[in-house]
Amino acid sequence: MPQSAFTLESLLETHDLPLVIIGADLNVVAVNRAWELGFGATRQSRVGKPCCADNRDCRHRKMFRTLESYAGVYPDYSDAEAPYSLNVRGFPLLDADATLYLGEVQTPLHKCPSADSAAMMVGKSAVFNEFRTRLCQAAETQAAVMLLGETGTGKELAAEFVHRNSKQANGEFVIVDCTILGEDLFESELFGHEKGAFTGATAAKKGLFELADNGTLFFDEIGDLPLSQQPKLLRALESGQFRRVGGTAMQKAKVRVVCATHRNLAEMVKQGQFREDLFYRLSVFPVETPPLRQRKQDLPVLIDYFLGQLAAGGAGYSLTQPALVKMIQYDWPGNIRELRNCLQLAAGLCKDHKIQDGDIHFMQRPVENGNSGNAVDAKPESAQLTGLAQYEAEFIGSLMKKYQGNRKLIAAEMNISERTLYRKLNRLHLS
């Protein structure tokens, strides 16, 4: 596959979260559409500007020097009148010309989610209305909420909905991504640290727990939280008190807790992979997030919404009746995330902004016992990978050659966890 397919522009719009790309001169090279929506600004207002207000203590400068990925909460001073914090994850990137860039996923810790975020709670089916009613009931209580369901069903959006409709709506909605909280990051990111607490701690920093005081603390993929760190979280939740790393003074924070997971936590408790006391502390008000196949009546309104996003003020897209029928007949194992990605590809393939059934391509699923979730007959491995799956396999294969099979470097360039990369390798039959 030609390397020109992997340009910065093609990379930008494959990310669900706000993504900023920074050049070696420490100026912003590009941002994606999710960044514009999340920050309420145009890309023209950010591109070409310095990455930080103060380059003397710049995390981006350090990354270009060490080529090491990083994650954490950092202050953002781009709005001098109302500075706020960012939950970020940075990683090195190479474009098709082997030019080094820095990619940084940025989640703003806003007090109130944007109107665009609210509008994404789209649906009118009975299943959706029942789900929305359940979320409203959860918002009215002060109980810990556990959002359960498959990946791609919109659990983070549901958590924002609970926050917006709760007594904590005027406080911060702070996201804790448990998939990146390793043993060495947990305490510093959640509880903060004092100046000099460890090498590189040049200033005191508030943790996510403290930032969420009088607001909502959302633990995304709580099932990925390291077992060794779970007692520390339980203690902080029970007492509302904690100490920063390197500190002696006891800090206090009053937070509303919402969690999400696609895992079976009850089974993990039985297997000793998740603490039973923490499980009961977090699962007071469970809410099932319905998969898209159970709310197919919502497909037309969801499609209209996503096509409106893709138009972004330009010429709109239309969907032919055969294309709509094809999408309704599909089971959508990847749920709303897969629907959005499917439409994004279709919009790029169609002619004259009119999406035909031939423009609709579905991601191949892993084949088990000669059958997949969509009744695809078992075929030789080389024949199983078609369309998007073949494209993905060739891309990962090129990275395997480039990094000589080093999964850590491959995952960093793809901006995914090593666990996710491992699953992709198995699904695509790549050793």
Secondary structure, DSSP 8 states (H G I E B T S, - for coil): --GGGS-HHHHHTT-SS-EEEE-TTSBEEEE-HHHHHHHT--GGGTTTSBS-S-GGG-HHHHHHHH---EEEEEEE-SSTTS-EEEEEEEEEEE-TT--EEEEEEEEE--SS--HHHHHT----SHHHHHHHHHHHHHHHS-S-EEEE--TTS-HHHHHHHHHHTSTTTTS-EEEEEGGG--TTTHHHHHHEE-TTSSTT--S-EE-HHHHTTTSEEEEETGGGS-GGGHHHHHHHHHHSEEE-BT--SEEE---EEEEEESS-HHHHHHTTSS-HHHHHHH-SEEEE---GGG-GGGHHHHHHHHHHHHHTTSS--EE-HHHHHHHHHS--TTHHHHHHHHHHHHHHH-BTTEE-GGG--------BTTB-TT--B---HHHH--THHHHHHHHHHHHHHHTTT-HHHHHHHHTS-HHHHHHHHHHTT--
